[in-house]
Amino acid sequence: MLSACDGYNKLLKSTNYDLKLQKADEYYEKKVFARAAELYEEVMPIVKGTEKDENVHYKYVWSEYYMQDYILSQYHFKAFTRQFPTSPYVEVCAYMSAYCYFLNSPNYKLDQTYSKNAIKEFQSFVDTYPDSKRLDSCNLMIDQLNQKIEKKEYEIIKQYFKLDDWKATIVAVKNYLKEHPASVYNDELYFYLIDSYYLLASNSVPSKKEERLNGVLENYVKFVDLYPKSSYLSRAESIYNNTKRLKEKFNNE
């Protein structure tokens, strides 16, 4: 082991770049990716602009990927597509750029920047390569990422509602419904919207009460139309009936 390490250290100090490239390829084939990446990185400035340039970069970025450095490999997969736009490897590198974002996507409770970046990259890939054999996997991962983002936003709205922050609930639900019109949480969120308008109206000054009561009535109608079999229907109907009584009382004052 000591002899092997000593030999590798001498190789790093060597100015024989042909030998370094040869050994890098050998390490790559043996799946010793840390050493392969280190040697490819040293060789890249030497082969820049030559016929070896593309292949060295390609193996270098895959070495990073196999070392599970997904942040750095995402960057270099993307860089490869820009540096070698006519390469036969450009499609797979574009896909891997998105996939590395996907692998970095955390639990839904955490920040979802990587998830959003992955969706953008996958969508860009789908638009660029509409006939790719990888489309099904792209669409599957886009769905998984969207579900994660929806879950996080849904939990935030629930928290607003539990904290009696009805204004924030109303704004957040409206934004959610626009961004996720087919979400599995939408009937529940419509109920939160109706209830938030009602609770806000019940605690409003007279100048804002009618507008908020109307918010209950308008969204109840939409809710019933969209989700006639929702488990929240009876509770929403009760709020609707209370709202009509409140509005009638308000108009008679």
C-alpha positions, 0 to 999 in steps of 0.5 A: 500500500505504501509503495502504491501511494508513493508511486501515485504521489510521484505520478502527480508530481510528474510532467509526463502528461501522456502517462498521467492520462494513461493512468487516469484511464486505468483508474477509471476502468478500475473504478478508482474514481478519486484518483482518476478525477484528480489525474484528469483534472491535471491533464485537462489544461494540457489537452484543451483544444485537442481531440482528447479534450472532450473524452477527458472532460466526459470521464472527469465529470463521471468520476465526480458523479461516481464519487457522489459529489452531485453538486459539483458533477451537476455543474460540470455536466451542464458545463460539458453541454455548453463546451461541447454542444455537438458531442454525441455525449451532450444529450446524456450530460443534459439529462445528468445535469437534471438528475444530479439536481434530483439526487440533491433534492431533500426531504419536503420539510427542507428548502426545495431550491434543488427540486425547483432547479431539477424541474427546470432542467428536466423540462429543458431536456424534454423541450430540447430532446422530445424524442429521447428515450429518457422522456418517461423517466424525466416526466416521472421525476418531475411528478415526484418533485412537484409532489414534494413541493406541493407537500411543503407548501401545503404544510405551510398553509396548514400552519398558517391556518392553525396559527389563526393567520387567516390573511396569510392563509387566504393569500397562500391558498390562492397562490397554491391553487394557481400554481397547482391546479391538479393537486390532491390537496386542493379540496382541503385547501378550498375549505381552508380558504372558505373558513379563513374568509369566514373567520376573518369576516367574523372578526372584521371591522364593518368596512371590510366585513362585506367583502370578506363575507362575499369571499366565503360565498364566492369560493363556496360556489367554486368549491361545490362545483369543483368538488361535489363529493369532498369530505369537507362539503358538509362543513363548508355548507355549514359555514356558507349558511352561517355566512348568509345569515351574517350577511343578512344581519349586516345588510339590515344594520 
